[in-house]
Every structure is written in structure tokens, then in C-alpha cells.
Amino acid sequence: MITKCLFPVAGYGTRFLPATKSMPKEMLPVVNKPLVQYGVEEALEAGMTTCALVTGRGKRAIADHFDISFELEHQISGTGKERYLDSIRNVLDKGVFTMVRQREMKGLGHAILTGESLIGHEPFGVVLSDDLCLNDGPGVLSQMAELYRQFRCSIVAIQEVPMEDVNKYGVIAGEALKDGVYRVDKMVEKPDPADAPSNLAIIGRYILTPDIFDILRETEPGANGEIQLTDALQTQAQRGCVMAYRFKGRRFDCGSVPGFVEATNYVYENIYSNQ
């Protein structure tokens, strides 16, 4: 039902300087696989086979990753090293990759709007590669796609965070319809802990309906002078319906150095070493 997924990958990754001076932060490897590939694999598992990448200057490595390297293929063909390409070959076989460049960094909402030409007038997923989500069962996007079949509206993934950390996230409040599912009444971007409506924080997984593009066009810059997706979703919730889903699985904040190291250790100990 949902066949497209948008990947905003134009950010600078300043928290990982100097490593990200010439390498996209989305290409930082968690053991032997770049962050963005984990997100693409999650989208493909959910049936979202058209992957739309909103890139920026200095992001050529992402485009090259989701393409064939004929020289590399030739050099390792028929050797024992060829098996190391299995995961990316599987991604390339299943996915179709389209790209557009975000010329100015004006916030996540602006990045989403930049990808409109790649999405068209249909519901779509969004993956923020900084958030690495790992599951024993269906991935977060698969869980959300199943929920979309029931509610047919925009859905944000949420998790509980310590109240002192809510100023790092968009935060929701709403009516609990069933365990882990909320109808959103209020969304606030990076609130002061004293003013936060809850400790239910939005993480980097969304399913959005196409009317979000028109709303983003009329959304004024908010926090940090950027066009905030959270503000547009608040408008969408007031006009219609936005659901929030407390997903099953484990999430690592790979936009921070401690979270990235934690994810690397976890993947090495629980996934890579068992392959």
C-alpha cells in the first residue's frame, strides 16, 4: 500500500567532525554497514521499494553506495571476499533509488518538502538515518505500515524518554486509543522540560499523507528559524488526524557519539558475531 520512503540525508553531521568533513554522516559504518543502509533495509522490508534520497553538497558517497562499483565487482569476483557484498546487492536488487538535492539547510520540514517531486500524491514513509532501530521481529516501518492500514492518516513513532531530555525532541500529547497507540492532540518541538506536554518523544520514523506538502508550504519557520515538521504535523492533527505509535524494538541515537558507540557495540556483539 505504501511503496515510497523518503530519506533526508543532507545534514552536515557536525557532532562527528572532523570525520564528517568529507564523509556523509549517513555513511558512518555501524560495524560493516553504513547507517543509511540499515534504514533502507528497514524500508524495503516494509514494502517501500522506492527510496527517495534528499541529499546535499558533498553527499556523492551515498549515491555511489546505492550503485554498482564495476571495478570492485571485477576485482573480487570469484574470491571469498565476494560474499561481503551480499547485503548491498540484495538492497540494489529490491530497491529503486531516486535523488534530489536540498540546496539550503532550512530544517526537516524543508527537506521533506524538497522531496515532494520524488514522492508525488501518495502516502510515504520517512526514515531519519540518525535513529538506528533494530528488531527481532518486524521493523518499525513495517509495524507502522500495518497501523496505517487501519487509520489511514499520518503516524509518528514515539518512545518514552527521561523528562530532562525532552528538549532534544518533538514531544506529543494525546488520547490513548489502545496500548501504545495515541491520537495526537498536541505536538511541541524541543520544549523546555517544565513546559513539555509529556515525555513521549518523536523519533526518526514517520508515515505521512501527501497533504503534508501543502501544510509545509504554509508553515512559518519555528525553532532555530527552521521549517519544523512537528509544526506541520500539529496543523495536520488539528485539521484531521495524526496518530502516534510506541514502537516495538530498540532504538539507538546515532546522531550522538555515545549513541553511535553503543549501537556499534550492540551490533557487533548481537548481530555481526553471529553471522
C-alpha angles and dihedrals in degrees: 000000000000110000104166133069127187122216116195100204103155099101123120099231092219094170088068098050132168089028092056095048090097103006125068112246088228088065094057105123122239093206101311104344129069119243094245092056091058089056093047091051089052090052093048091050088056091053094256096134099162107077114194113198120201101201137173142202114314093023099110091117090069093055090046092050092058092051136069119271102210094187093053093044090052095047097052099031110132094009130110089254092067091083090067088072094056096099097049092042088055090051093049092049093053103035139066114209126207127175142198128177123239102215097193130033102235101148139281093293090056091048091053091049090050089059094055094102090057095048106040123188102330139091115274144181126243126207124190104202092209087075109070110195120191127187140178088213132025115346123250094261091050089052091049094046089056089051090049090059087063103041105025094208139099115297130196125197115233140183135184114260131181110279091239089062099052091098087073095060148044106261130206138203125190152122117304107231095179138337108318096355122103135179103225119236099165138020125185127185114228098334125191107261090243091057100037115124091216142333093258103120127196114236129195102286123092142161109205133189115226095249085076088081093062090046092050090052090060097038114112120222111275133173112020090004090285132127101255121210087208091062091051091048090051088056090047090051091052093049098042133332140323122176128204121209127199097215130215116242141051124294127200122197098226091172086081126060095235091049092047092051091047091052092048093051092047095049092046094049099039107028115014097045090052096053 
